[in-house]
Amino acid sequence: MASDHRMFAETEPLLGSRRHTSDVPAPRPLSLLFATLCIIDLFGVFPIITLPRTIINCGWLGIPLALLLFSIQIYTAVLLGRCWLIAEKLQPTIVTKTRYPYAALADLTFGKKIRRLVTILLDLTIFGAAVPNLLVASQNLQLVGLKMSHYEFNFSFCIWMVIIGVILSPIMWLGSPKDMNGLTAISVLIVLSVTLLTWICMMSDTTVLPPFELPRPSWKKTAVAYGVLAFQFDIHPMILTVQVDMKNKKKLGHAIAGGFLVTASLFIATTLFAIFRYGSAVTSNVLQGLPASTPLYINVLLVTLQICLSTVVGVSPLFQDLEDKLNISREANWRRCVLRTCLLLSAILLGEIVPRFDLLMELIGGTLTGPLMFILPPLLYFKLRSMNSEVNSCNFEALFPENEKETVLRYTEVLNPKEASAFREAIATHKLFSDTAYRRLEDDTTLSPPSPGCWRRLTEVIDNFLSLEGATTVGPMTRFELTVTIIIVTLGVIATLITTVFSLWDTIAYANFYPPCILK
């Protein structure tokens, strides 16, 4: 293999990663069902309770924008899954780097500098995501006190945030969970329960509101919506971790599609409920605008519990990365406790300075997650496809010497349609046969099944893409794939820049008019 493939040195673990000792039992591989549940858990309750207001503000463009972003997110997440399969073929020792799979892909394709950039983006994204979690959880507790006391007990969320931090800190000292199947299932049940209780509270509300007029779309509202959507459906930093733990890694695409289908359906249904019931009166946190009731109290407490659980699990990769960099032992020790407590205090301090979770979602989603979701996956896939093409070309040439290539045609009759299609693509890509021989192969009716209907053909294309079949045998990108890659990367860069500008502008404007918690 060419030297510019940047193979990992087996004696130098990536990012200071140390292998687990042999006496530590390996966790059971994830089934397709639990992989799908993991993805739903990664989304959590935020799309249900905080996204409807942002979508409604976009007017008629809100739902189409969400569906477009979902499609691109699924596409780029599947690309990452394909990247990992190709990387395992090109460099089998990459399986030892599963603690930092995204960074490992960046190192294999573009070298150490891009690996460091990816690591920084991942760490900042994980740290930044903890702040809105703490804010929403603390605001929910303040909401419960207000609703239950008829607005007489107003215990500030600024203080609740400190209390939550004190409670979570000892839990975060415990390290990382080895097997989270049970925790994941419980978290998904909480998400479903929160959605159902939110619908019940909306339908039981008898408040009379003025007629609703759909807002007009604007560049600013669209940029804000993009940032919040990117934040709330940000699974790319963790999706490779899910894949490497799966029993059948080629089924990752189906898990991604299933996770998006469930959460997107719940979110869209909740948004439509909110539009027809409250219109533009929907609050940034849907629960804050609902009338006091027992279902609401239960709902708020469930949301707070799910957010706290996801925070403890979600920040674990950041802790582990920094501990490796600082050479802190993975066993329980005081240095780990001090580091994790300091990071948690830093997140609380940031929340006290900017106590607006929607602004933080917008800023983190637009600035940090954009590159991880829309820019890097297509670029990594393009590079790995090129690297894989060189290997496939060498293997194919060695398998069929020049004087035997024409005789291979007669064996294609035993191939099934999928294998024959891949074989024709390989021949066309590597130009191993004469034009006449290739035309004979292409025109061979024994390799072409009856033409299916449009719907069946579409479902077959989607299923083939999601199943990741043939991911390790593909050659260079086709013109269509290159065009799609260029469009997605270009849109990702533009959206990231525009959203970052608007986010910083809103944050500065907020700081000028509203004091932070620490000044109250």
Residue pairs with C-beta under 8 A, 6 or more apart in sequence:
1 7
1 90
1 390
1 391
2 387
2 390
5 90
5 91
5 108
5 387
6 107
6 108
6 109
6 111
7 91
7 108
8 14
8 91
8 93
8 94
8 97
8 104
8 107
8 108
10 93
10 96
13 19
13 96
13 97
14 97
14 100
14 103
14 104
14 107
14 115
15 99
15 100
15 103
15 115
15 119
15 321
15 324
15 325
16 324
16 325
16 327
17 96
17 97
17 99
17 100
17 324
18 324
18 330
19 96
25 178
27 178
27 179
27 245
28 179
28 181
29 245
29 246
29 247
30 38
30 181
30 242
30 245
30 246
30 247
31 246
31 247
32 246
32 247
32 248
32 251
32 254
32 255
34 181
34 184
34 185
35 242
35 243
35 245
35 246
35 251
35 252
35 255
36 254
36 255
36 258
36 259
36 262
37 184
37 185
37 188
38 180
38 184
38 242
38 255
38 259
39 235
39 239
39 242
39 255
39 256
39 258
39 259
39 260
40 188
40 191
40 259
40 262
40 263
41 184
41 187
41 188
41 191
41 310
42 235
42 238
42 259
43 191
43 232
43 233
43 235
43 259
43 263
44 187
44 191
44 306
44 307
44 310
45 190
45 191
45 194
45 303
45 306
45 307
46 132
46 136
46 232
46 361
47 232
47 233
47 263
47 264
47 266
47 267
48 191
48 194
48 195
48 198
48 266
48 267
48 270
48 286
49 136
49 194
49 198
49 285
49 286
49 287
49 303
50 136
50 228
50 232
50 284
50 285
50 286
50 357
50 358
50 361
51 228
51 229
51 232
51 267
51 271
52 267
52 270
52 271
52 274
52 275
52 282
52 286
53 274
53 282
53 283
53 284
53 286
54 62
54 224
54 225
54 228
54 229
54 358
55 62
55 63
55 65
55 66
55 225
55 271
56 62
56 215
56 271
56 274
56 275
56 279
56 280
56 282
57 215
57 221
57 224
57 225
57 280
58 65
58 215
58 217
58 221
58 222
58 225
59 214
59 215
59 216
59 217
59 221
60 214
60 217
61 217
61 222
62 225
62 271
63 268
63 271
65 222
65 225
65 226
65 229
66 225
66 229
66 264
66 267
66 268
67 264
69 226
69 229
69 230
69 233
70 233
70 260
70 264
72 374
72 488
73 233
73 235
73 236
73 260
73 373
74 256
74 257
74 260
75 488
76 236
76 373
76 374
76 377
76 378
76 488
77 235
77 236
77 239
77 256
77 377
78 252
78 253
78 256
78 465
78 466
78 468
79 377
79 378
79 380
79 381
80 102
80 105
80 236
80 239
80 240
80 243
80 377
80 380
80 381
81 239
81 240
81 243
81 249
81 252
81 253
81 256
81 468
81 471
82 381
82 384
82 468
82 471
83 105
83 377
83 380
83 381
83 384
84 101
84 105
84 240
84 243
84 244
84 249
85 249
85 250
85 468
85 471
85 472
86 384
86 385
86 387
86 388
86 471
86 472
87 94
87 104
87 105
87 108
87 384
88 94
88 95
88 472
89 388
89 391
89 472
90 108
90 384
90 387
90 388
90 391
91 108
94 104
94 108
95 244
97 103
97 104
98 104
98 241
98 244
99 320
100 119
100 321
101 240
101 241
101 243
101 244
102 118
102 122
102 236
102 237
102 240
102 372
103 115
103 118
103 119
103 122
104 115
105 240
105 380
105 384
106 114
106 115
106 117
106 118
106 376
106 380
107 114
107 115
108 384
109 379
109 380
109 383
109 384
109 387
110 379
110 380
110 383
118 372
118 376
119 321
121 368
121 371
121 372
122 237
122 317
122 318
122 321
122 372
123 318
123 321
123 322
124 368
125 234
125 237
125 364
125 368
125 369
125 372
126 237
126 314
126 315
126 317
126 318
127 315
127 318
127 343
127 346
127 347
128 360
128 363
128 364
128 368
129 231
129 234
129 314
129 364
130 311
130 314
130 315
130 344
130 347
131 347
131 350
131 351
131 354
131 357
131 360
132 231
132 357
132 360
132 361
132 364
133 307
133 308
133 310
133 311
133 314
134 161
134 164
134 165
134 311
134 347
134 348
134 351
135 157
135 161
135 351
135 355
135 356
135 357
135 360
136 285
136 303
136 307
136 357
137 160
137 161
137 164
137 303
137 304
137 307
137 308
137 311
138 157
138 158
138 160
138 161
138 163
138 164
138 351
139 157
139 160
139 285
139 288
139 357
140 285
140 287
140 300
140 301
140 303
140 304
140 307
141 155
141 157
141 160
141 164
141 300
141 304
142 154
142 155
142 156
142 157
142 160
143 285
143 287
143 288
143 300
144 297
144 300
144 301
145 153
145 154
145 155
146 153
146 154
147 292
147 296
147 297
148 292
148 297
150 292
156 517
156 520
157 355
158 352
158 355
158 517
158 518
158 520
161 348
161 351
161 352
161 517
162 348
164 308
165 344
165 345
165 347
165 348
167 308
168 308
168 311
168 312
168 344
169 340
169 341
169 344
171 312
172 312
172 315
172 319
172 340
172 341
172 344
173 332
173 336
173 337
173 340
173 341
174 332
175 330
175 332
175 336
176 316
176 319
176 320
177 183
177 313
177 316
180 313
183 309
183 313
187 306
187 309
187 310
190 302
190 305
190 306
191 263
191 266
191 306
192 266
193 299
193 302
194 299
194 302
194 303
194 306
195 266
195 269
195 270
197 295
197 296
197 298
197 299
197 302
198 270
198 273
198 286
198 287
198 290
198 299
199 269
199 270
199 273
200 295
201 287
201 290
201 291
201 293
201 295
201 296
201 299
202 273
202 274
202 277
202 278
202 290
203 273
203 277
204 291
204 293
204 295
205 277
205 290
205 291
206 291
207 291
209 278
209 279
209 281
211 279
212 275
212 276
212 278
212 279
212 280
213 279
213 280
215 221
215 280
219 498
220 502
223 366
223 495
223 498
223 499
223 502
223 503
224 362
224 499
224 502
224 503
224 506
226 365
226 366
226 495
226 499
227 361
227 362
227 363
227 364
227 365
227 366
227 367
227 499
227 502
227 503
228 358
228 361
228 362
228 365
229 365
230 365
230 366
230 369
230 370
230 373
230 499
231 361
231 362
231 364
231 365
231 369
232 361
232 365
233 260
233 263
234 365
234 369
234 372
234 373
235 256
235 259
236 369
236 372
236 373
236 377
237 317
237 372
238 317
239 252
239 256
241 317
242 252
242 255
243 249
243 252
246 252
246 255
249 468
250 467
250 468
250 469
250 471
251 467
251 468
252 468
253 465
253 466
253 467
253 468
254 466
254 467
256 466
257 466
270 286
274 282
274 286
275 282
278 289
281 289
282 289
283 289
284 357
284 358
285 357
287 296
287 299
287 300
287 303
290 296
315 343
318 343
319 336
319 339
319 340
319 343
320 330
322 328
322 339
322 343
323 330
323 336
323 339
326 335
326 339
328 335
328 336
328 339
329 335
329 336
349 518
350 360
351 360
351 517
352 516
352 517
352 518
353 516
353 517
353 518
354 360
354 507
354 510
354 511
354 516
355 516
355 517
356 510
359 503
359 506
359 507
359 510
362 499
362 502
362 503
362 506
363 500
363 503
363 504
363 507
365 499
366 495
366 496
366 498
366 499
366 500
366 502
366 503
367 496
367 499
367 500
367 503
370 492
370 495
370 496
370 499
371 492
371 496
373 492
374 488
374 489
374 491
374 492
374 495
374 496
375 489
375 492
375 493
375 496
378 484
378 485
378 488
378 489
379 485
379 489
381 485
382 477
382 482
382 485
385 474
385 475
385 476
385 477
386 476
388 472
388 474
388 475
389 429
389 474
389 475
389 476
392 426
392 430
392 473
392 475
393 430
393 475
396 426
396 430
396 432
397 430
397 432
400 408
400 432
405 432
405 433
405 437
406 433
406 434
406 437
408 433
409 433
409 437
409 440
409 441
412 420
412 423
412 441
412 444
412 447
413 444
413 446
413 447
415 423
415 447
417 447
417 448
417 449
418 464
418 469
418 470
420 447
421 447
422 470
422 473
424 438
424 441
424 442
424 447
425 474
425 475
426 432
426 473
426 475
427 433
427 438
427 441
428 438
429 475
429 476
430 475
433 441
441 447
452 460
464 470
477 485
